[in-house]
Amino acid sequence: MSGLESTGGTVPGPDPPLRTSPSQPPPAWPPVAYWVRTTLAVVATLGVVAVTLRVTHILLVVVMALVLAVGVDPAVRRLERIRLKRGWAVTMIFTGLALFFALFAV
């Protein structure tokens, strides 16, 4: 028994092209809704990029603050373990850093 007989005698292949009647015009390709959605997506993307460029300096400060907070957190936790309040621990660390940089500059 060959492979054609087991599948009903048809050979798989590409689908035949769709036939439209001569009285029907071919479908509008792509539809207007596609262009509207595409235009809105491009405008929204450009808007987000423009806003991001205008607030880049703010985003940079936020990222720097996050990196600094993550870097200082272990020392602050260590000072909290010796019963120092978090605010005072942060103040001590930043005061120490300021003194270190001042002495380094001198």
For each residue, the residues with C-beta under 8 A, 3 or more apart:
1: 5 6
2: 5 6
3: 6 7
4: 7 9 10 11
5: 1 2 9
6: 1 2 3
7: 3 4 10 12
8:
9: 4 5
10: 4 7
11: 4
12: 7
13:
14:
15:
16:
17:
18:
19:
20: 24 26
21: 24
22:
23:
24: 20 21
25:
26: 20 29
27:
28: 31 32
29: 26
30: 34 35
31: 28 34 35
32: 28 35 36
33: 36 37
34: 30 31 37 38
35: 30 31 32 38 39
36: 32 33 39 40
37: 33 34 40 41
38: 34 35 41 42
39: 35 36 42 43
40: 36 37 43 44
41: 37 38 44 45
42: 38 39 45 46
43: 39 40 46 47
44: 40 41 47 48
45: 41 42 48 49
46: 42 43 49 50
47: 43 44 50 51
48: 44 45 51 52
49: 45 46 52 53
50: 46 47 53 54
51: 47 48 54 55
52: 48 49 55 56 59
53: 49 50 56
54: 50 51
55: 51 52 58 59
56: 52 53 59 60
57: 60 61
58: 55 61 62
59: 52 55 56 62 63
60: 56 57 63 64
61: 57 58 64 65
62: 58 59 65 66
63: 59 60 66 67
64: 60 61 67 68
65: 61 62 68 69
66: 62 63 69 70
67: 63 64 70 71
68: 64 65 71 72
69: 65 66 72 73
70: 66 67 73
71: 67 68
72: 68 69 75 76 90 93
73: 69 70 76 77
74: 77 78
75: 72 78 79 89 93
76: 72 73 79 80 86 89 90 93
77: 73 74 80 81
78: 74 75 81 82
79: 75 76 82 84 88 89 92 93
80: 76 77 83 84 85 86 89
81: 77 78
82: 78 79
83: 80
84: 79 80 88 89 92
85: 80 88 89
86: 76 80 89 90
87: 90 91
88: 79 84 85 91 92
89: 75 76 79 80 84 85 86 92 93
90: 72 76 86 87 93 94
91: 87 88 94 95
92: 79 84 88 89 95 96
93: 72 75 76 79 89 90 96 97
94: 90 91 97 98
95: 91 92 98 99
96: 92 93 99 100
97: 93 94 100 101
98: 94 95 101 102
99: 95 96 102 103
100: 96 97 103 104
101: 97 98 104 105
102: 98 99 105 106
103: 99 100 106
104: 100 101
105: 101 102
106: 102 103
